Amino acid sequence: MNYQAKIKSPFGVLGIRSSDAALTGIDFLPSTTKPQHATNALAEAVCEQLLNYIENPDAPFSVPLELHGTAHQKKVWQAMLDIPRGQTRSYGELAAELKSCAQAVGQACGANPIPVIVPCHRVVGKAGLGGFMKHADGDPLDIKRWLLAHEQR
């Protein structure tokens, strides 16, 4: 995978993918991955905003996003952007709001190309954490727990 930047975070390394005009993806990489300086101005802005967020969960994101997905996925991703910091919605609540089903919302969450900024971590199960990054346990859920705890400050 070709990244325009890689930055260290408390939960591993974030791989930043962008064009010159918009952020196209953020990947969670192993903590052993070597950081990489930004190769363009937009990737530099993304890194700065992510680092600001890691310091302060109220730090805003203002970089342009390029989200590629189905019409349903884009509706779910937009709904996630509307969930305020420090709050969560269940898959079922989001599904009811979007006239969809919880499973389809969960699949759209798992397909989110820009996690952290498009806060799929704020979507949880009815009786628990739910999944994260298409996983039901392990390191991905530890990242989700960290993000949710960070936003409770």
C-alpha positions as CSV (number, residue, x, y, z in Angstrom):
1,M,0.0,0.0,0.0
2,N,1.3,3.4,-0.9
3,Y,1.0,6.0,1.9
4,Q,1.5,9.7,1.9
5,A,2.4,9.7,5.6
6,K,2.6,7.4,8.6
7,I,2.3,8.7,12.1
8,K,2.7,7.1,15.5
9,S,-0.4,7.1,17.8
10,P,-1.1,5.6,21.2
11,F,-2.6,2.5,19.5
12,G,-0.1,1.9,16.6
13,V,0.8,3.7,13.4
14,L,-1.8,5.4,11.2
15,G,-1.2,5.1,7.5
16,I,-2.5,8.2,5.6
17,R,-3.6,7.9,2.0
18,S,-4.5,11.1,0.1
19,S,-4.6,12.8,-3.2
20,D,-3.4,16.4,-3.5
21,A,-7.0,17.4,-3.0
22,A,-8.6,15.1,-0.4
23,L,-8.0,12.4,2.3
24,T,-8.9,9.0,0.8
25,G,-8.0,6.6,3.6
26,I,-6.6,5.9,7.1
27,D,-5.2,2.5,7.9
28,F,-4.3,1.1,11.3
29,L,-0.8,-0.3,10.9
30,P,1.3,-2.4,13.3
31,S,3.1,-0.4,16.0
32,T,6.4,-1.7,14.5
33,T,5.8,0.2,11.3
34,K,8.3,3.0,10.7
35,P,6.8,6.5,10.6
36,Q,7.0,8.4,7.3
37,H,7.0,12.2,6.8
38,A,4.1,13.6,4.8
39,T,4.7,13.7,1.0
40,N,2.2,16.4,0.3
41,A,0.5,19.4,2.0
42,L,-2.8,17.7,2.5
43,A,-1.2,14.6,4.2
44,E,0.7,17.1,6.4
45,A,-2.6,18.8,7.4
46,V,-4.1,15.3,8.1
47,C,-1.2,14.4,10.4
48,E,-1.4,17.7,12.2
49,Q,-5.2,17.3,12.8
50,L,-4.9,13.7,13.9
51,L,-2.1,14.6,16.4
52,N,-4.2,17.5,17.7
53,Y,-7.1,15.1,18.2
54,I,-4.9,12.6,20.0
55,E,-3.9,15.5,22.4
56,N,-7.4,16.9,22.6
57,P,-10.5,15.0,21.6
58,D,-12.3,18.3,20.9
59,A,-9.9,19.2,18.2
60,P,-11.8,19.6,14.9
61,F,-11.1,17.9,11.6
62,S,-11.4,20.1,8.6
63,V,-9.5,18.3,5.8
64,P,-11.5,17.4,2.7
65,L,-12.7,13.8,2.5
66,E,-13.1,11.6,-0.5
67,L,-15.3,8.8,0.5
68,H,-15.7,6.0,-2.1
69,G,-18.6,3.6,-1.4
70,T,-22.2,2.7,-2.1
71,A,-25.0,5.1,-1.6
72,H,-26.0,3.3,1.6
73,Q,-22.4,3.3,2.9
74,K,-22.1,7.0,2.3
75,K,-25.4,7.6,4.2
76,V,-24.1,5.6,7.2
77,W,-20.7,7.4,7.1
78,Q,-22.5,10.8,7.0
79,A,-24.7,9.7,10.0
80,M,-21.5,8.7,11.9
81,L,-20.1,12.2,11.3
82,D,-23.2,13.6,13.0
83,I,-22.6,11.6,16.2
84,P,-21.1,14.1,18.7
85,R,-17.8,13.4,20.5
86,G,-18.3,11.5,23.7
87,Q,-21.6,9.9,22.5
88,T,-22.4,6.6,20.8
89,R,-25.3,5.2,18.8
90,S,-26.1,1.5,18.5
91,Y,-26.1,-0.2,15.1
92,G,-29.9,-0.6,15.5
93,E,-30.4,3.1,16.4
94,L,-28.5,4.2,13.3
95,A,-30.4,1.6,11.2
96,A,-33.8,2.9,12.4
97,E,-32.7,6.5,11.7
98,L,-31.6,5.5,8.1
99,K,-34.5,3.1,7.5
100,S,-31.9,0.3,7.1
101,C,-31.0,-2.8,9.2
102,A,-28.4,-3.1,11.9
103,Q,-26.3,-5.7,9.9
104,A,-26.1,-3.3,6.9
105,V,-25.0,-0.5,9.2
106,G,-22.4,-2.7,10.7
107,Q,-21.1,-3.7,7.3
108,A,-20.9,0.0,6.3
109,C,-19.0,0.7,9.5
110,G,-16.5,-2.0,8.7
111,A,-16.0,-0.6,5.2
112,N,-15.3,2.9,6.5
113,P,-12.1,4.0,4.7
114,I,-11.4,6.9,7.0
115,P,-11.7,5.7,10.6
116,V,-11.1,8.1,13.5
117,I,-12.1,11.1,11.4
118,V,-15.3,9.4,10.2
119,P,-16.0,8.0,13.7
120,C,-17.2,4.5,13.2
121,H,-15.9,3.8,16.7
122,R,-18.9,5.7,18.0
123,V,-21.2,3.0,16.7
124,V,-21.7,0.2,19.2
125,G,-23.7,-2.9,19.8
126,K,-27.0,-2.9,21.7
127,A,-25.4,-4.8,24.6
128,G,-21.7,-4.2,24.2
129,L,-18.9,-2.7,22.2
130,G,-19.8,-4.3,18.8
131,G,-17.1,-4.9,16.3
132,F,-14.3,-2.7,14.8
133,M,-12.4,-2.9,11.6
134,K,-14.4,-6.1,10.7
135,H,-13.2,-7.8,13.9
136,A,-15.1,-8.9,17.0
137,D,-12.1,-9.1,19.4
138,G,-8.4,-8.5,19.7
139,D,-6.4,-5.4,18.9
140,P,-9.1,-3.7,16.8
141,L,-11.4,-3.6,19.8
142,D,-8.6,-2.3,22.0
143,I,-8.3,0.6,19.5
144,K,-12.1,1.2,19.7
145,R,-11.9,1.2,23.5
146,W,-9.0,3.7,23.5
147,L,-10.9,6.0,21.1
148,L,-14.1,5.9,23.1
149,A,-12.3,6.4,26.4
150,H,-10.3,9.3,24.9
151,E,-13.5,11.0,23.8
152,Q,-15.0,10.7,27.3
153,R,-12.5,13.2,28.7
